[in-house]
Amino acid sequence: MSSQPAVAANPSTDHGAASLDTARMVIDREMEGLQAVKQSLGTQFTALVDLIYQLKGRVIFSGIGKSAHIARKIAATMASTGTPAYFVHAAEASHGDLGMIAPGDLVFCLSNSGETKELADVVAYAKRYGNTLVGMVRRAESTLAKDADIAIILPAVPEASPVGAPTTSTTMMLAYGDALAMALLQKRGFTPSDFGKYHPGGKLGTQFLRVASLMHGGDELPLANEADVMEQVLLVMTAKRFGCAGVVDKTGQMVGIITDGDLRRHMQDGLTKMQAVQVMTKNPVTVTPQTLAAEALAVMNSKSITSLFVVEAGVPVGIIHIHDCLRAGVM
């Protein structure tokens, strides 16, 4: 007589619950660290903001290991938000990269222990050549903290890792760096348009593209004079391939536009023998070179047109097609 096998516990379920518990513990611990950093901010922080704001040189960030990754990210954030900053890896510093630190630069070293031997050359260089040295560490009694002109001591919140791997400490470093960068951004009056200048290749950059950077000009412009007969205008429209032609008066001012729709409306009127002024639509919608490309695209969408002439003081200087905007990622 066979017996039914016992039902075993599902180990994957048990392990999954343990994983969730661990994950929540890590996040709780790091949130505790962030709250502690927030509470620690005071006059030292505002003094550092003022010091960097008035700095003639750059902020040189350095570190080793996980601290180096955080230092590199803070440097990148500052550089993209108006504060000249650069990252020098501590391990490369003594092999020539110390030359990247110039007189007037502020040296900002990140280290969990404050005893990292690879930072020694960076610290010594800063002290020797009179660069202001800022150290961000967890231990106030560490060598880096003692050598620094400004020592930022991270709150004594334990690491979220049971083996002491940098977790809470790097989160606190990153948050402090972001807070410093944003305080400097606010102090400089740095605008979204300024930010876009440093991000021309990203989605944000496309929001600040100007028509001038996308428009076609010079010989690509499909233009005709008021007195030109339509036989000539049709040749221009065919050659330039924008599906339209701008019409200018004797002074070069744009007075109208001829599109495929205008051609169809006058097809029965002996179109080819008519003058451009008789066929054109007067007072066309135009933009300037400084118009945002996103605004030009919105105009084309709202008017159900595919091209816009670009004018300065009434004179056509370019033309922008809807495909130019789409290719550039303008949405």
C-alpha positions as CSV (number, residue, x, y, z in Angstrom):
1,M,0.0,0.0,0.0
2,S,1.6,3.2,-1.2
3,S,1.3,6.4,0.8
4,Q,0.8,9.9,-0.6
5,P,4.1,11.9,-0.7
6,A,4.2,14.8,1.7
7,V,3.7,18.3,0.2
8,A,7.0,20.2,0.4
9,A,7.2,23.9,1.1
10,N,7.8,26.0,-2.0
11,P,11.4,27.2,-1.5
12,S,11.0,29.9,-4.2
13,T,8.2,31.5,-2.2
14,D,10.2,31.5,1.0
15,H,13.2,33.0,-0.8
16,G,11.0,35.6,-2.5
17,A,9.6,36.8,0.8
18,A,13.1,37.0,2.2
19,S,14.3,39.0,-0.8
20,L,11.5,41.5,-0.4
21,D,12.3,41.9,3.3
22,T,15.9,42.6,2.4
23,A,15.0,45.0,-0.3
24,R,12.6,46.9,2.0
25,M,15.3,47.0,4.8
26,V,17.8,48.5,2.4
27,I,15.5,51.2,1.2
28,D,14.4,52.0,4.8
29,R,18.1,52.2,5.8
30,E,18.9,54.5,2.9
31,M,15.8,56.7,3.6
32,E,17.1,57.0,7.2
33,G,20.4,58.2,5.8
34,L,18.7,60.7,3.5
35,Q,16.7,62.1,6.4
36,A,19.9,62.4,8.4
37,V,21.7,64.2,5.6
38,K,18.7,66.6,5.3
39,Q,18.8,67.4,9.0
40,S,22.6,67.9,8.9
41,L,22.4,70.8,6.4
42,G,23.2,74.2,7.8
43,T,25.6,77.0,7.7
44,Q,28.5,74.8,6.4
45,F,26.3,73.9,3.4
46,T,25.4,77.5,2.6
47,A,29.0,78.6,3.0
48,L,30.1,75.9,0.6
49,V,27.5,77.1,-2.0
50,D,28.8,80.7,-1.7
51,L,32.4,79.5,-2.0
52,I,31.7,77.5,-5.2
53,Y,29.5,80.3,-6.6
54,Q,32.4,82.8,-6.3
55,L,35.0,80.3,-7.5
56,K,37.1,81.5,-10.5
57,G,38.2,77.9,-11.3
58,R,36.4,74.6,-11.5
59,V,35.3,72.1,-8.9
60,I,37.5,69.0,-9.3
61,F,35.9,65.9,-7.9
62,S,37.9,62.8,-7.0
63,G,37.5,59.4,-5.4
64,I,38.2,55.7,-5.6
65,G,36.0,52.7,-5.8
66,K,32.2,53.4,-5.3
67,S,33.0,56.9,-4.1
68,A,34.6,57.6,-7.5
69,H,31.4,56.6,-9.3
70,I,29.4,59.1,-7.1
71,A,32.1,61.8,-7.6
72,R,31.9,61.4,-11.3
73,K,28.1,61.7,-11.3
74,I,28.1,64.8,-9.1
75,A,30.7,66.4,-11.4
76,A,28.5,65.6,-14.4
77,T,25.4,67.1,-12.8
78,M,27.2,70.3,-11.8
79,A,28.8,70.7,-15.3
80,S,25.4,70.3,-16.9
81,T,23.7,72.9,-14.6
82,G,26.1,75.8,-14.9
83,T,28.9,75.0,-12.4
84,P,32.2,74.2,-14.1
85,A,33.2,70.8,-12.8
86,Y,35.5,67.9,-13.7
87,F,36.3,64.4,-12.4
88,V,39.8,63.1,-11.8
89,H,40.1,59.5,-10.8
90,A,42.3,59.2,-7.7
91,A,44.1,56.1,-9.1
92,E,45.1,58.0,-12.3
93,A,46.0,61.2,-10.5
94,S,49.6,60.3,-9.6
95,H,50.2,59.1,-13.2
96,G,49.7,62.5,-14.8
97,D,46.1,63.4,-14.2
98,L,47.1,65.8,-11.4
99,G,47.9,68.2,-14.2
100,M,44.2,68.6,-14.7
101,I,44.0,70.5,-11.4
102,A,44.7,74.1,-12.1
103,P,45.4,77.1,-9.8
104,G,42.1,78.4,-8.5
105,D,40.3,75.0,-8.7
106,L,38.5,73.6,-5.7
107,V,39.4,70.0,-5.0
108,F,36.4,67.9,-3.7
109,C,37.4,64.4,-2.5
110,L,34.9,61.7,-1.6
111,S,35.9,58.8,0.6
112,N,33.9,56.5,2.9
113,S,36.8,55.9,5.3
114,G,38.8,59.0,4.7
115,E,42.0,56.9,4.7
116,T,42.1,55.9,1.1
117,K,45.8,55.7,0.1
118,E,45.0,56.5,-3.6
119,L,43.7,59.9,-2.5
120,A,46.9,60.8,-0.8
121,D,48.5,62.3,-3.9
122,V,45.4,64.4,-4.7
123,V,45.3,65.7,-1.2
124,A,49.0,66.5,-1.1
125,Y,48.8,68.3,-4.4
126,A,45.9,70.4,-3.3
127,K,47.7,71.4,-0.1
128,R,51.0,72.1,-1.8
129,Y,49.5,74.4,-4.5
130,G,46.9,76.2,-2.4
131,N,43.8,74.6,-3.8
132,T,40.9,74.7,-1.4
133,L,40.3,71.1,-0.3
134,V,36.8,69.8,0.6
135,G,36.5,66.3,2.0
136,M,33.3,64.3,2.3
137,V,33.8,61.4,4.7
138,R,32.0,59.3,7.4
139,R,34.8,59.6,10.0
140,A,35.6,63.0,11.5
141,E,38.9,61.6,12.9
142,S,40.1,60.4,9.5
143,T,43.1,61.8,7.7
144,L,41.0,63.3,4.9
145,A,38.8,65.1,7.3
146,K,41.7,66.5,9.2
147,D,43.5,67.7,6.0
148,A,40.5,69.2,4.4
149,D,39.8,72.9,4.6
150,I,36.1,72.0,4.7
151,A,35.2,68.5,6.1
152,I,31.7,67.3,5.4
153,I,31.0,64.5,7.9
154,L,28.2,62.2,6.8
155,P,25.7,61.2,9.5
156,A,26.5,58.0,11.4
157,V,23.8,55.9,9.7
158,P,24.9,52.2,9.3
159,E,25.3,50.8,5.8
160,A,22.4,48.8,4.5
161,S,24.7,46.0,3.6
162,P,25.3,43.3,6.2
163,V,29.0,43.1,5.0
164,G,29.5,46.8,5.1
165,A,29.5,47.4,1.3
166,P,28.9,51.1,0.5
167,T,25.2,51.5,0.2
168,T,23.7,54.1,2.6
169,S,26.9,56.1,2.6
170,T,27.0,56.4,-1.2
171,T,23.3,57.3,-1.3
172,M,24.0,60.1,1.2
173,M,27.0,61.3,-0.8
174,L,24.9,61.4,-4.0
175,A,22.0,63.3,-2.3
176,Y,24.4,65.8,-0.8
177,G,26.0,66.4,-4.2
178,D,22.6,66.8,-6.0
179,A,21.5,69.2,-3.3
180,L,24.7,71.3,-3.7
181,A,24.3,71.3,-7.5
182,M,20.7,72.4,-7.4
183,A,21.4,75.1,-4.8
184,L,24.1,76.5,-7.1
185,L,21.7,76.2,-10.1
186,Q,19.2,78.3,-8.2
187,K,21.8,80.9,-7.1
188,R,23.0,81.3,-10.7
189,G,19.5,81.7,-12.0
190,F,20.1,78.8,-14.4
191,T,17.1,78.4,-16.7
192,P,15.7,75.4,-18.7
193,S,17.0,77.1,-21.8
194,D,20.5,77.2,-20.4
195,F,20.2,73.6,-19.5
196,G,19.2,72.8,-23.1
197,K,22.4,74.3,-24.4
198,Y,24.3,71.5,-22.6
199,H,22.0,68.8,-23.9
200,P,21.7,69.3,-27.6
201,G,21.7,65.6,-28.3
202,G,19.0,64.6,-25.9
203,K,15.2,65.0,-25.7
204,L,15.6,68.0,-23.5
205,G,17.8,69.7,-26.1
206,T,15.3,69.3,-28.9
207,Q,12.8,71.4,-26.8
208,F,15.2,74.4,-27.2
209,L,16.2,74.0,-30.8
210,R,15.7,77.1,-32.8
211,V,14.4,77.3,-36.4
212,A,17.8,78.8,-37.4
213,S,19.5,75.5,-36.7
214,L,17.1,73.5,-38.9
215,M,16.0,75.9,-41.7
216,H,17.2,75.8,-45.4
217,G,18.6,79.0,-46.8
218,G,20.5,80.5,-49.6
219,D,20.1,78.7,-52.9
220,E,17.6,76.3,-51.4
221,L,15.0,79.0,-51.0
222,P,12.1,78.7,-53.4
223,L,11.5,82.4,-54.2
224,A,9.7,84.3,-57.0
225,N,9.1,87.9,-57.8
226,E,5.5,89.4,-58.0
227,A,5.8,89.9,-61.8
228,D,7.1,86.4,-62.6
229,V,4.8,84.4,-64.8
230,M,3.7,81.1,-63.4
231,E,5.7,79.1,-65.9
232,Q,8.8,80.4,-64.1
233,V,7.3,79.9,-60.7
234,L,6.5,76.3,-61.5
235,L,10.1,75.7,-62.5
236,V,11.2,77.1,-59.1
237,M,8.7,75.0,-57.2
238,T,9.8,71.8,-59.0
239,A,13.5,72.5,-58.6
240,K,13.4,73.3,-54.9
241,R,11.0,70.5,-53.9
242,F,9.3,72.2,-51.0
243,G,5.9,72.2,-52.7
244,C,5.6,76.0,-52.4
245,A,7.3,79.3,-53.5
246,G,7.6,82.5,-51.6
247,V,6.7,85.7,-53.4
248,V,8.7,88.9,-52.8
249,D,8.2,92.5,-54.0
250,K,10.8,94.8,-55.5
251,T,12.3,95.6,-52.1
252,G,12.7,91.9,-51.2
253,Q,9.9,91.9,-48.7
254,M,7.8,88.7,-48.6
255,V,4.3,89.5,-49.7
256,G,2.8,86.1,-50.4
257,I,3.2,82.3,-50.9
258,I,2.1,80.0,-53.7
259,T,1.3,76.4,-52.7
260,D,-0.2,73.4,-54.4
261,G,-3.6,74.5,-53.3
262,D,-3.2,77.9,-55.0
263,L,-2.2,76.0,-58.2
264,R,-5.4,73.9,-58.1
265,R,-7.6,76.9,-57.5
266,H,-6.3,78.7,-60.6
267,M,-6.0,75.7,-62.9
268,Q,-8.9,76.8,-65.1
269,D,-7.7,80.4,-65.3
270,G,-4.9,80.0,-67.7
271,L,-2.5,79.4,-64.8
272,T,0.8,79.3,-66.7
273,K,0.3,82.7,-68.2
274,M,-0.7,84.4,-64.9
275,Q,1.7,86.4,-62.7
276,A,2.7,85.2,-59.3
277,V,1.0,88.2,-57.6
278,Q,-2.3,87.0,-59.2
279,V,-2.0,83.5,-57.8
280,M,-0.4,83.9,-54.4
281,T,-2.0,83.8,-51.0
282,K,-1.2,87.1,-49.3
283,N,0.2,87.6,-45.8
284,P,1.4,84.0,-45.3
285,V,2.2,82.6,-41.8
286,T,5.9,82.9,-41.1
287,V,8.4,82.4,-38.3
288,T,11.7,84.0,-37.3
289,P,15.1,82.3,-37.0
290,Q,14.8,82.5,-33.2
291,T,11.4,80.8,-33.1
292,L,11.6,77.5,-31.2
293,A,11.4,74.6,-33.6
294,A,8.7,73.1,-31.4
295,E,6.6,76.2,-31.9
296,A,7.1,76.1,-35.7
297,L,6.0,72.5,-35.7
298,A,2.9,73.4,-33.7
299,V,2.1,76.1,-36.2
300,M,2.5,73.7,-39.1
301,N,0.3,71.1,-37.4
302,S,-2.4,73.6,-36.5
303,K,-2.5,75.1,-40.1
304,S,-2.2,71.7,-41.8
305,I,0.8,72.9,-43.8
306,T,4.2,71.3,-44.3
307,S,6.5,74.3,-44.7
308,L,7.0,77.7,-43.1
309,F,9.1,80.6,-44.5
310,V,11.5,82.1,-42.1
311,V,11.8,85.9,-42.2
312,E,13.8,88.7,-40.6
313,A,12.4,92.2,-40.9
314,G,10.0,90.9,-43.5
315,V,12.8,89.5,-45.7
316,P,12.8,85.7,-46.3
317,V,16.0,84.1,-45.1
318,G,15.0,80.5,-44.9
319,I,12.4,77.8,-45.0
320,I,11.7,75.0,-42.6
321,H,9.9,71.7,-43.5
322,I,7.9,69.6,-41.1
323,H,10.3,66.7,-41.8
324,D,13.2,68.8,-40.6
325,C,11.6,69.0,-37.2
326,L,10.7,65.3,-37.1
327,R,14.2,64.2,-38.1
328,A,15.6,66.4,-35.3
329,G,13.3,64.7,-32.8
330,V,11.2,67.7,-32.2
331,M,7.8,66.6,-31.0
